[in-house]
């Protein structure tokens, strides 16, 4: 959600920032609706004040025996009561229209976000690691997976397209990756492990900018709850409506959960394999901090995600997303792309975003600086640390052998119960 006071004071700057994201100018319309709402609210308040004054004066007139004056005041009160619903409805209608308009507008990009229409305009920040040289033609995970227990047909039989059944050692490797990620983020990086619900209400989805824009990309239950598209939703919304203390240190949370996405906007993309599933698992990172700390926290969070890839010795690159490729609620985003030798391509494995106060305004999350009475909106950040299924894919393709087996990365040995290699069945 956007700051009305900023829009009133800087309409041209607001429209220029929206234009960078491909949106049409709307500042004049916002200001007009805001003025209409404020005028109606003022009329309602004035009417209430006059009604109260007149009602009090009626009693005084009656006490003085001035029946004519009392009757005139009663008529005025009746007239005021009759006119108030019109102004109350005007205030409500203008407020609802303004709210609905603001809810559809994306966050404004940070100044250092590159201009661009799509992913081709993203800017590489750095690369890490050395791509493995194979003495055989590396295969894609979808080709070696079935013999290792990655059963696409079983998943489809149970649930349809974009579902996969993992069996045996590969299921254990998938679990090991999630446990390793959680342990590293909590023990080394200072995140607090959480276990949130994966069913949430409209308020949580709206507060974290998933509604109304992404309704069709999410699954809704028959009792009007939503299956979370990411645990960013419950973790971030856990501070909704709160007034937090000074926040000298950011609140850092992590969770490993199931995630669900209908992928309505990705028809025909990644239909083969384990890359884009309706049900998947992710270790999420969420930070809540003071505005002046959010840029440094964004860098820190991204490095925490990078640390998982480095520990697994998976080559990756960091990309600064352009204005046309950023998510709706982000003001700045880094994508981490891992190298997949079977595909011969870089593929996204983590997205770390600073949303500024965009989500905080939607869910009214504030903090009170030490020694001050006035509250301020917090800044919220989120990122994948990492997407578990995509990390499994990266391990399969980078650690594969000519016979179709897959070596287990050394750092996962404590989680694998002595299993050091996945062998085709």
Secondary structure as GFF3:
##gff-version 3
##sequence-region A 1 425
A	DSSP	alpha_helix	4	9	.	.	.	ID=ss1
A	DSSP	alpha_helix	11	20	.	.	.	ID=ss2
A	DSSP	alpha_helix	27	63	.	.	.	ID=ss3
A	DSSP	alpha_helix	67	103	.	.	.	ID=ss4
A	DSSP	three_ten_helix	119	121	.	.	.	ID=ss5
A	DSSP	beta_strand	123	128	.	.	.	ID=ss6
A	DSSP	alpha_helix	141	148	.	.	.	ID=ss7
A	DSSP	beta_strand	150	151	.	.	.	ID=ss8
A	DSSP	alpha_helix	152	159	.	.	.	ID=ss9
A	DSSP	beta_strand	165	166	.	.	.	ID=ss10
A	DSSP	alpha_helix	169	187	.	.	.	ID=ss11
A	DSSP	beta_strand	192	194	.	.	.	ID=ss12
A	DSSP	beta_strand	199	200	.	.	.	ID=ss13
A	DSSP	alpha_helix	202	207	.	.	.	ID=ss14
A	DSSP	three_ten_helix	215	217	.	.	.	ID=ss15
A	DSSP	beta_strand	219	220	.	.	.	ID=ss16
A	DSSP	beta_strand	226	227	.	.	.	ID=ss17
A	DSSP	alpha_helix	232	237	.	.	.	ID=ss18
A	DSSP	beta_strand	243	244	.	.	.	ID=ss19
A	DSSP	beta_strand	251	260	.	.	.	ID=ss20
A	DSSP	three_ten_helix	264	266	.	.	.	ID=ss21
A	DSSP	beta_strand	279	289	.	.	.	ID=ss22
A	DSSP	three_ten_helix	291	293	.	.	.	ID=ss23
A	DSSP	alpha_helix	294	311	.	.	.	ID=ss24
A	DSSP	beta_strand	316	320	.	.	.	ID=ss25
A	DSSP	beta_strand	332	340	.	.	.	ID=ss26
A	DSSP	beta_strand	345	354	.	.	.	ID=ss27
A	DSSP	alpha_helix	358	363	.	.	.	ID=ss28
A	DSSP	beta_strand	366	368	.	.	.	ID=ss29
A	DSSP	beta_strand	375	377	.	.	.	ID=ss30
A	DSSP	beta_strand	379	387	.	.	.	ID=ss31
A	DSSP	alpha_helix	388	398	.	.	.	ID=ss32
A	DSSP	beta_strand	406	407	.	.	.	ID=ss33
A	DSSP	three_ten_helix	410	415	.	.	.	ID=ss34
A	DSSP	beta_strand	421	422	.	.	.	ID=ss35
###
